[in-house]
Amino acid sequence: MTGTTERTRPPSNRRRVLVVVAGTCALIGGGVAVAYWTTGGAGTGTVVTSTGVADVTVNQTSVLTDLYPGDSAQSLSGDFDNANDGLVYVGTVTASISSVTKAVGAPAGTCDATDYTLAGAAMTVDAQVPVGLGVGSWTGATIKFNDKATNQDACKGATVTLAYTIS
């Protein structure tokens, strides 16, 4: 047989190394490639302001004796109950006579707020009241029986209810 035999040449080592390196790089590079888009943006957020604080209770701590015609004025004083989570500012405590209740069996006639004199009713506090019961203080108003020129027997044993407001 005469003929030419073609001889196949085995691939060179250099070529094998290049193929292996290129394949390895493709595999490794594909796992760590990072791509991203750049962008701008905007957003919003909210926070709510408290709706306020719970009312503070005004306590009268002064102990008053029975009122009568010709009696001297008696001082009113007290403190506060603040059940809020923090300090509360009190500017003024104002006292008023909210009602007068005649005693059972009292003589006939009228007994009302005009039979009493409340002086210095608007008392300046101008202070922050701490959290707690019986805290802070107020004072300054006085109350006395208003000695009229008429018979006031209807006021014997009457109960005067005072109201206090804060501003």
Secondary structure, DSSP 8 states (H G I E B T S, - for coil): ------------HHHHHHHHHHHHHHHHHHHH------------------------EEEE--------TT---EEEEEEEEE-SSS-EEEEEEEEEEEEEE--TT--SS---GGGEEEES-EEEEEEEE-SEEEEEEEEEEEEEE---SS--GGGTT-EEEEEEEE-
